[in-house]
Amino acid sequence: MRHRGILLGLVGAILIYSAFKREFRVVAVSTALVSKFAFLFLTLISGGDYSPEIQRVALVDVGATLGLVVALVLHLSAKRGL
């Protein structure tokens, strides 16, 4: 799971940067969503053969994914003046 920690750190840094640089928000949130969806997909296709810790991480990722989708929709709505 160390590689996941490095990935999360990099994605987190991009998200923090995009908080200050509006033009990077769509790319940053999209990158985070791809990362979350990939982990969730791999967890689902494993057929339930994973530890309780992985299950907890997957549940947190579901919540994070929902939050990222809301953030992206709000950003795009504000950008279009809706």
C-alpha positions as CSV (number, residue, x, y, z in Angstrom):
1,M,0.0,0.0,0.0
2,R,3.0,2.3,0.1
3,H,2.6,3.0,-3.7
4,R,-1.0,4.1,-3.0
5,G,0.3,6.5,-0.3
6,I,2.7,8.0,-2.9
7,L,-0.1,8.3,-5.4
8,L,-2.5,9.9,-2.9
9,G,0.2,12.4,-1.9
10,L,0.8,13.4,-5.5
11,V,-3.0,13.7,-6.3
12,G,-3.5,15.6,-3.0
13,A,-0.7,18.0,-4.0
14,I,-2.4,18.6,-7.4
15,L,-5.7,19.1,-5.7
16,I,-4.2,21.7,-3.2
17,Y,-2.5,23.5,-6.1
18,S,-5.8,23.6,-8.0
19,A,-7.5,25.2,-5.0
20,F,-5.3,28.3,-5.7
21,K,-5.1,28.0,-9.5
22,R,-8.6,27.7,-10.8
23,E,-7.5,26.7,-14.3
24,F,-6.1,23.3,-13.0
25,R,-9.3,22.3,-11.1
26,V,-10.9,20.1,-13.8
27,V,-7.6,18.3,-14.5
28,A,-6.9,17.8,-10.7
29,V,-10.4,16.6,-9.9
30,S,-10.5,14.3,-13.0
31,T,-7.1,12.8,-12.0
32,A,-8.4,12.2,-8.5
33,L,-11.6,10.6,-9.9
34,V,-9.6,8.3,-12.2
35,S,-7.5,7.2,-9.2
36,K,-10.5,6.5,-7.0
37,F,-12.5,4.7,-9.8
38,A,-9.5,2.5,-10.6
39,F,-9.1,1.4,-7.0
40,L,-12.8,0.8,-6.6
41,F,-12.9,-1.2,-9.9
42,L,-9.9,-3.3,-8.9
43,T,-11.5,-3.9,-5.5
44,L,-14.8,-5.0,-7.1
45,I,-13.3,-7.4,-9.6
46,S,-11.2,-9.1,-6.8
47,G,-14.4,-11.0,-6.0
48,G,-14.5,-10.0,-2.3
49,D,-11.0,-11.5,-1.7
50,Y,-9.6,-8.6,0.3
51,S,-8.9,-7.6,3.9
52,P,-11.2,-5.5,6.1
53,E,-8.7,-2.7,5.8
54,I,-9.1,-2.7,2.0
55,Q,-12.8,-2.7,2.5
56,R,-12.6,0.4,4.7
57,V,-10.4,2.2,2.2
58,A,-12.9,1.3,-0.6
59,L,-15.7,2.8,1.5
60,V,-13.8,6.0,2.1
61,D,-13.0,6.1,-1.6
62,V,-16.8,5.9,-2.4
63,G,-17.3,8.9,-0.1
64,A,-14.4,10.8,-1.6
65,T,-15.6,10.0,-5.1
66,L,-19.0,11.5,-4.3
67,G,-17.4,14.6,-2.9
68,L,-15.2,15.0,-5.9
69,V,-18.1,14.7,-8.3
70,V,-20.0,17.3,-6.3
71,A,-16.9,19.6,-6.4
72,L,-16.6,19.1,-10.2
73,V,-20.3,19.8,-10.8
74,L,-20.2,23.0,-8.6
75,H,-17.0,24.2,-10.4
76,L,-18.4,23.6,-13.8
77,S,-21.7,25.2,-12.9
78,A,-20.0,28.3,-11.5
79,K,-17.8,28.5,-14.6
80,R,-20.9,28.5,-16.8
81,G,-22.7,31.0,-14.6
82,L,-25.5,28.6,-13.6
